[in-house]
């Protein structure tokens, strides 16, 4: 049985093994492990501390993410005609804004956490992903498996470059809940995370 001790100030990790006749102590140098943004780490800890300790929590918010994506997996440019339509039309992002209780914005997650204890279990958070900053937010939400619903507006063209959404998707089998064809050849795909159902 190994016991890990990490000393960040001295940049080493110690593995100590307790054995019946002796113990082994071996320091291993390490470099820093990249961490998700503080806001996402706090969001995860706040939502799931009770679940880790076996305590049943009444508050289990739903986190939905909505984004647009080209056929080759990139975020469309914000000045694109189809992207403007999706961002503003009632069948686009506006549809999900109306159905959510609060939006998750980069750098404002801690404000939402202060209010979370006053919300019921049907409370829905929405993360809109349309640029590099919100893509980082989505990366953190995926890292902690917080996304229950993923809505993708798939555009009928390839960009060839840009910010890749596919690169941050977790390795997981998502369940397609619904698919709808919208004007301009846009497909709205609604996926559910079976690990969060």
HELIX and SHEET records of a PDB file:
HELIX    1   1 UNK A   38  UNK A   52  1                                  15    
HELIX    2   2 UNK A   81  UNK A   88  1                                   8    
HELIX    3   3 UNK A   93  UNK A   99  1                                   7    
HELIX    4   4 UNK A  109  UNK A  115  1                                   7    
HELIX    5   5 UNK A  116  UNK A  118  5                                   3    
HELIX    6   6 UNK A  132  UNK A  143  1                                  12    
HELIX    7   7 UNK A  166  UNK A  168  5                                   3    
HELIX    8   8 UNK A  183  UNK A  185  5                                   3    
HELIX    9   9 UNK A  194  UNK A  196  5                                   3    
SHEET    1   A 3 UNK A   2  UNK A   7  0                                        
SHEET    2   A 3 UNK A  12  UNK A  18 -1                                        
SHEET    3   A 3 UNK A  23  UNK A  29 -1                                        
SHEET    1   B 6 UNK A 102  UNK A 103  0                                        
SHEET    2   B 6 UNK A 124  UNK A 129  1                                        
SHEET    3   B 6 UNK A  62  UNK A  69  1                                        
SHEET    4   B 6 UNK A 149  UNK A 154  1                                        
SHEET    5   B 6 UNK A 186  UNK A 193 -1                                        
SHEET    6   B 6 UNK A 174  UNK A 182 -1                                        
END                                                                             
